[in-house]
Amino acid sequence: MKIILKKDVQGLGYKDDVLTVKDGYGRNYLLPQGLAVLATEKAQKQLAEELKQRAHKIAKIKADAETAAARYEGVALTIEAKVSDGKNIYGSVGPAQIAEALAAKGIEVDQKLINFKSVKALGSYVATVQLHKEVAVEVPFNVVSDGSYVEETPAPAPAAEPAPAAVADVDDFDEEDLEVVTEA
């Protein structure tokens, strides 16, 4: 099925792209959700006319994305995470943490534009920020321990207690050993 996207669809394409998708996906999801229209001959001619009229506007949007990409020049992030053992972290580092770290550096970005596989270990990684369909920026980041992990050392063995004195056997009891204590 040939369609024209009316909105950006992550993992599929961008607004005004003409794509071929499986019939069920187009008929059951894209068309009812208003994300696409059928790419009939009439719809394609209309799209071509609209793109011609919007060419300068599209160029401005791309130029703005390229200007925004320049702000990412030289940006390197350090993400602190709680560590469960020597190198594995609790949970994972995802786009939300990258967006938060970028915001701390004065760069606001929607976390939906950040693409990378979630990170579950300490180390160096690269996230891709998709600012425009033709403009993407790679942002390097390091995942480091926040210092909350304390190496577990075995506790010292408790000092050996002296063995309790042997309890006298009842048969060994003499009346002479009994003291009478009187209270005054």
C-alpha positions as CSV (number, residue, x, y, z in Angstrom):
1,M,0.0,0.0,0.0
2,K,1.4,3.4,-1.0
3,I,0.8,6.2,1.5
4,I,1.7,9.8,2.2
5,L,2.5,10.6,5.8
6,K,0.7,13.5,7.3
7,K,2.8,13.5,10.5
8,D,6.2,12.3,11.5
9,V,6.1,8.6,12.6
10,Q,9.1,7.4,14.5
11,G,10.8,4.4,12.9
12,L,8.8,4.9,9.7
13,G,9.3,8.3,8.2
14,Y,8.6,12.0,8.2
15,K,5.7,14.3,7.2
16,D,5.1,14.3,3.5
17,D,7.2,11.2,2.8
18,V,5.7,8.9,0.2
19,L,6.1,5.3,1.4
20,T,5.1,1.8,0.7
21,V,3.8,-0.1,3.8
22,K,2.1,-3.4,4.4
23,D,-1.6,-3.2,3.7
24,G,-2.7,-4.1,7.2
25,Y,-0.4,-1.6,8.9
26,G,-1.6,1.2,6.6
27,R,-5.3,0.2,6.7
28,N,-5.6,-0.6,10.4
29,Y,-3.2,1.9,12.0
30,L,-1.9,4.7,9.9
31,L,-5.1,5.7,8.1
32,P,-7.5,5.5,11.0
33,Q,-5.1,7.4,13.3
34,G,-4.8,10.2,10.8
35,L,-1.1,9.7,10.4
36,A,-1.3,9.1,6.6
37,V,-3.5,9.3,3.5
38,L,-3.5,7.0,0.5
39,A,-1.0,8.0,-2.2
40,T,-3.4,8.4,-5.1
41,E,-2.4,10.3,-8.2
42,K,-4.4,13.3,-7.1
43,A,-2.9,13.3,-3.6
44,Q,0.6,13.1,-5.0
45,K,0.0,16.0,-7.3
46,Q,-1.4,18.0,-4.5
47,L,1.6,17.2,-2.3
48,A,4.0,18.2,-5.0
49,E,2.3,21.6,-5.3
50,E,2.3,22.1,-1.5
51,L,6.0,21.2,-1.3
52,K,6.8,23.7,-4.1
53,Q,5.0,26.4,-2.2
54,R,6.6,25.5,1.1
55,A,10.1,25.0,-0.2
56,H,11.5,28.2,1.4
57,K,9.7,27.4,4.7
58,I,11.2,23.8,4.7
59,A,14.7,25.3,3.9
60,K,14.3,27.6,7.0
61,I,13.3,24.7,9.2
62,K,16.4,22.7,8.1
63,A,18.6,25.8,8.6
64,D,17.2,26.2,12.1
65,A,17.9,22.5,12.8
66,E,21.5,23.0,11.6
67,T,21.9,26.0,13.8
68,A,20.6,23.9,16.7
69,A,23.1,21.2,15.8
70,A,25.9,23.7,16.1
71,R,25.1,24.1,19.8
72,Y,25.9,20.4,20.4
73,E,29.5,20.9,19.1
74,G,32.0,19.8,21.7
75,V,29.3,18.7,24.1
76,A,30.2,15.6,26.2
77,L,28.0,14.3,29.0
78,T,28.7,12.5,32.1
79,I,25.8,10.5,33.6
80,E,26.2,9.3,37.2
81,A,24.4,6.1,38.1
82,K,24.1,3.8,41.1
83,V,26.3,0.8,40.7
84,S,25.3,-2.7,41.9
85,D,28.7,-4.3,41.5
86,G,32.0,-3.3,39.8
87,K,30.5,-2.2,36.5
88,N,26.8,-2.9,36.3
89,I,24.3,-0.2,37.2
90,Y,20.9,-0.4,38.8
91,G,18.2,0.0,36.2
92,S,19.5,1.6,33.0
93,V,20.3,5.0,31.4
94,G,17.8,6.0,28.8
95,P,16.8,9.1,26.7
96,A,15.3,10.8,29.7
97,Q,18.6,10.9,31.5
98,I,20.4,12.2,28.4
99,A,17.7,15.0,27.9
100,E,18.1,15.9,31.6
101,A,21.9,16.1,31.3
102,L,21.6,18.3,28.1
103,A,19.1,20.6,29.9
104,A,21.7,21.0,32.7
105,K,24.1,22.3,30.0
106,G,21.5,24.7,28.7
107,I,20.4,22.6,25.7
108,E,16.7,21.8,25.7
109,V,15.7,18.7,23.6
110,D,12.7,16.4,23.6
111,Q,13.7,13.0,24.8
112,K,11.7,11.5,21.9
113,L,14.4,12.8,19.5
114,I,17.2,10.9,21.3
115,N,18.0,7.5,19.9
116,F,20.2,4.8,21.4
117,K,19.9,1.4,23.1
118,S,19.5,1.7,26.8
119,V,22.7,1.4,28.8
120,K,23.1,-1.1,31.6
121,A,26.8,-0.9,32.4
122,L,29.5,1.7,33.0
123,G,31.4,3.0,30.0
124,S,31.4,5.4,27.0
125,Y,28.5,5.5,24.6
126,V,27.1,7.7,21.8
127,A,23.5,9.0,21.6
128,T,22.0,10.3,18.3
129,V,19.7,13.4,18.5
130,Q,17.5,13.6,15.4
131,L,16.8,17.3,15.0
132,H,15.4,17.1,11.4
133,K,15.0,14.3,9.0
134,E,18.3,15.3,7.4
135,V,20.1,16.7,10.5
136,A,21.3,14.3,13.2
137,V,23.9,15.0,15.9
138,E,25.9,12.4,17.8
139,V,26.4,13.2,21.5
140,P,29.1,11.2,23.4
141,F,28.4,10.4,27.0
142,N,30.1,8.5,29.8
143,V,28.2,6.5,32.4
144,V,30.1,6.6,35.7
145,S,29.5,5.5,39.3
146,D,28.0,8.0,41.6
147,G,30.2,6.7,44.4
148,S,27.4,5.1,46.3
149,Y,28.8,1.6,45.8
150,V,30.9,0.4,48.7
151,E,33.0,-2.7,48.1
152,E,31.8,-5.3,50.5
153,T,34.5,-6.6,52.7
154,P,34.0,-9.6,54.9
155,A,33.3,-8.7,58.5
156,P,36.0,-9.7,61.0
157,A,35.2,-13.0,62.7
158,P,34.0,-12.5,66.3
159,A,36.6,-13.2,69.0
160,A,36.3,-16.7,70.4
161,E,34.5,-16.6,73.7
162,P,35.9,-18.7,76.5
163,A,34.0,-22.0,77.0
164,P,31.6,-21.7,79.9
165,A,32.6,-23.4,83.1
166,A,31.4,-26.9,83.4
167,V,28.2,-27.3,85.3
168,A,28.5,-29.5,88.4
169,D,26.6,-32.7,88.1
170,V,23.8,-33.2,90.5
171,D,25.3,-36.4,91.9
172,D,28.5,-34.5,92.9
173,F,26.5,-32.1,95.1
174,D,27.5,-32.1,98.8
175,E,25.6,-30.3,101.5
176,E,28.9,-29.0,102.8
177,D,29.3,-26.9,99.6
178,L,26.0,-25.1,100.3
179,E,26.3,-21.7,102.0
180,V,23.5,-20.2,103.8
181,V,23.0,-16.6,103.1
182,T,20.8,-14.7,105.4
183,E,19.6,-11.2,104.9
184,A,19.9,-8.7,107.7
